[in-house]
Amino acid sequence: MPNFDVSVVGELNLDLIFHGLPPQLELDGEHLAEGLTVTLGSSSAIFAHNLALLGNKVGFSSAVGDDAFGEICLQRLGESGTDVSRVRRFPGKLSGVTAILPSGKKRYILTYPGTMFTMSYEDLDLDYIFGAKHFHVSSYFLQRALRPALPTLFRQTQEAGLSTSLDTNDDPEDLWAAADLDQVLKYVDVFLPNAHEACKIARTDNVHRAAKIMSEKVRLVVIKRGAHGALARRGSEVFSASAIPVDFVDAIGAGDSFDAGFLHRYIRGARIEDCLQFGNIAGALSATRAGGTAAFRDAEYRARFLKERLASPGATSFP
């Protein structure tokens, strides 16, 4: 029997979220924030954290430095029930950190990569990773040391009998290297970009065209569209689900939370329509609190939110 429902390989860092900044930031000017949130960040960790709190056994492989930020990351992620025993500590290295400056519904994101550029294929415990039903990677373009070996790693996980998923997230260099990524997509069962990422990778400005192009490379492409909901394509089959209206706070981690909700259902054999719906519910839950994990960490609030949304017409039961 597998040790985990999902094995995650990716980055681990803190988010520093500055609230209440002026609408315009000027060089050399000192700008005062009205508030500051220090919380677990990074797409991989937010995904793992929230997936665990949905009731999954999650194993996490990553790297941190030997600094205070790294210790806080391990504590916050471990509190979700995620197994962090294979997170490597690199002496003399600094953990990554991201500063987020919200501006309306958009935000500036400033990241110091730290150890997220350090972890390589040789640092992984493959037996640990393969001891799961499903394998997931986020932030493809930030895995600098690991990236050259990702085609091999995905191939090996499929050969070990795991299903696989990938969320590339943004490419800071804006290169969207298709040839590089295509070698990985051959071994991906579920591809989870947002609309911007899908269009960039497919070299088109039409999200439906992007879905068609990407569906020729992966078994199932799932595209997150924010207020427009989500769509999926499997071969010639197209599925969609409407967004869940909520009192919006911020979008930090909403896409990663969607991934968690979608895969929570997917690994249990649910219909694609149900996976999309629960992905939208999980993403909406995340958007009601600041940061990517706060809404999930409040157990009473999380349970009430899921119960109410799943009680709406057309909803399917949890889990």
Long-range contacts (C-beta under 8 A, 24 or more apart in sequence): 2-131, 2-132, 2-133, 3-57, 3-59, 3-128, 3-131, 3-132, 4-56, 4-57, 4-58, 4-59, 4-83, 4-131, 4-132, 4-133, 5-51, 5-56, 5-57, 5-58, 5-132, 5-133, 5-134, 5-267, 6-48, 6-51, 6-56, 6-57, 6-58, 6-59, 6-132, 6-133, 6-134, 6-135, 6-136, 6-263, 6-267, 7-58, 7-59, 7-60, 7-61, 7-128, 7-129, 7-130, 7-131, 7-132, 7-134, 7-135, 7-136, 7-157, 7-162, 8-44, 8-47, 8-48, 8-51, 8-58, 8-59, 8-60, 8-61, 8-135, 8-136, 8-137, 8-138, 9-44, 9-61, 9-62, 9-124, 9-129, 9-135, 9-136, 9-137, 9-146, 9-153, 10-42, 10-43, 10-44, 10-45, 10-47, 10-48, 10-60, 10-61, 10-62, 10-136, 10-137, 10-138, 10-139, 10-143, 11-42, 11-43, 11-44, 11-45, 11-62, 11-63, 11-96, 11-113, 11-116, 11-119, 11-138, 11-139, 11-142, 11-143, 12-42, 12-44, 12-45, 12-60, 12-62, 12-63, 12-64, 12-70, 12-73, 12-74, 12-77, 12-87, 12-95, 12-96, 12-115, 12-116, 13-41, 13-42, 13-45, 13-64, 13-69, 13-73, 13-95, 13-96, 13-97, 13-98, 13-111, 13-114, 13-116, 14-38, 14-39, 14-40, 14-41, 14-69, 14-72, 14-73, 14-95, 14-96, 14-97, 14-98, 15-39, 15-40, 15-41, 15-42, 15-97, 15-98, 15-99, 15-100, 15-252, 15-291, 15-292, 16-97, 16-98, 16-99, 16-100, 17-100, 17-102, 17-250, 17-252, 17-290, 17-291, 18-99, 18-100, 18-101, 18-102, 19-102, 19-290, 21-101, 21-102, 21-103, 23-103, 23-104, 25-101, 25-108, 37-290, 37-291, 37-294, 38-72, 39-76, 39-290, 39-291, 39-292, 39-293, 39-294, 40-73, 40-76, 40-77, 40-291, 40-292, 40-293, 41-97, 41-98, 41-291, 41-292, 42-96, 42-98, 42-116, 42-138, 42-139, 43-138, 43-139, 43-167, 43-169, 43-253, 43-255, 43-256, 44-137, 44-138, 44-139, 45-73, 45-77, 46-253, 46-256, 46-257, 46-292, 46-293, 47-136, 47-138, 47-167, 47-256, 47-257, 47-259, 47-260, 48-77, 48-80, 48-82, 49-76, 49-77, 49-80, 49-82, 49-292, 49-293, 49-296, 50-80, 50-253, 50-256, 50-257, 50-260, 50-282, 50-286, 50-292, 50-293, 50-296, 51-260, 51-263, 51-264, 52-80, 52-81, 52-82, 53-80, 53-81, 53-296, 53-297, 53-299, 53-302, 54-260, 54-261, 54-264, 54-282, 54-296, 54-319, 55-264, 55-319, 56-264, 56-267, 57-81, 57-83, 58-82, 58-83, 59-83, 59-86, 59-128, 59-129, 59-131, 59-132, 60-84, 60-86, 60-87, 61-86, 61-87, 61-119, 61-124, 61-125, 61-128, 61-129, 62-86, 62-87, 62-88, 62-119, 63-87, 63-88, 63-89, 63-90, 63-93, 63-115, 63-116, 63-118, 63-119, 63-123, 64-88, 64-89, 64-90, 64-95, 64-115, 65-89, 65-90, 65-92, 65-93, 65-94, 65-95, 65-114, 65-115, 66-90, 66-91, 66-92, 66-93, 67-94, 67-95, 69-94, 69-95, 69-96, 69-97, 70-95, 70-115, 76-293, 79-297, 80-293, 80-296, 80-297, 86-124, 86-125, 86-128, 88-119, 88-123, 90-115, 90-118, 93-118, 100-252, 102-250, 105-248, 105-251, 107-250, 107-251, 107-252, 111-142, 111-172, 113-142, 113-144, 116-142, 116-143, 116-144, 117-142, 117-144, 117-145, 118-145, 119-143, 119-145, 119-146, 120-145, 120-146, 120-149, 121-146, 121-148, 121-149, 121-152, 121-153, 124-153, 126-156, 129-153, 129-157, 130-156, 130-157, 130-160, 130-162, 132-162, 133-162, 133-163, 133-267, 134-162, 134-163, 134-164, 134-165, 134-263, 134-266, 134-267, 135-162, 135-163, 135-164, 135-165, 136-164, 136-165, 136-166, 136-167, 136-259, 136-263, 137-165, 137-166, 137-167, 138-166, 138-167, 138-169, 138-256, 138-259, 139-167, 139-168, 139-169, 140-166, 140-167, 140-168, 140-169, 140-181, 140-184, 141-168, 141-169, 141-170, 141-171, 141-172, 141-173, 142-169, 142-172, 147-180, 150-184, 151-183, 151-184, 151-186, 151-187, 154-184, 154-186, 154-187, 154-188, 155-186, 155-187, 157-187, 158-187, 158-189, 163-189, 163-190, 163-266, 163-267, 164-188, 164-189, 164-190, 165-189, 165-190, 165-191, 165-192, 165-259, 165-263, 165-266, 166-190, 166-191, 166-192, 167-191, 167-192, 167-193, 167-255, 167-256, 167-259, 168-193, 168-197, 168-201, 169-197, 169-255, 170-196, 170-197, 171-200, 174-200, 176-200, 176-201, 178-203, 182-217, 185-214, 185-217, 185-218, 186-217, 188-218, 188-219, 189-218, 189-219, 189-220, 190-218, 190-219, 190-220, 190-222, 190-262, 190-263, 190-266, 191-217, 191-218, 191-220, 191-221, 191-222, 192-222, 192-224, 192-255, 192-258, 192-259, 192-262, 193-221, 193-223, 193-224, 194-223, 194-224, 194-225, 194-226, 194-255, 195-223, 195-224, 195-225, 195-226, 195-228, 198-223, 207-231, 211-238, 220-272, 222-262, 222-275, 222-276, 222-279, 224-255, 224-258, 224-279, 224-283, 226-251, 226-254, 229-276, 229-280, 230-258, 230-276, 230-279, 230-280, 231-276, 232-272, 232-275, 232-276, 234-272, 237-272, 239-272, 239-273, 239-276, 240-276, 241-273, 241-276, 241-277, 241-279, 241-280, 242-280, 243-280, 243-284, 244-280, 244-281, 244-283, 244-284, 244-309, 245-284, 246-284, 246-285, 246-287, 246-288, 247-288, 248-287, 248-288, 249-287, 249-288, 249-289, 249-290, 250-287, 250-290, 250-291, 251-287, 252-286, 252-290, 252-291, 252-292, 253-286, 253-291, 253-292, 253-293, 254-283, 254-284, 254-286, 254-287, 254-292, 255-283, 256-286, 256-292, 257-282, 257-283, 257-285, 257-286, 257-292, 257-296, 258-282, 258-283, 264-319, 265-319, 268-319, 270-316, 274-316, 277-314, 277-315, 277-316, 278-316, 278-318, 281-305, 281-306, 281-309, 281-310, 284-309, 285-309
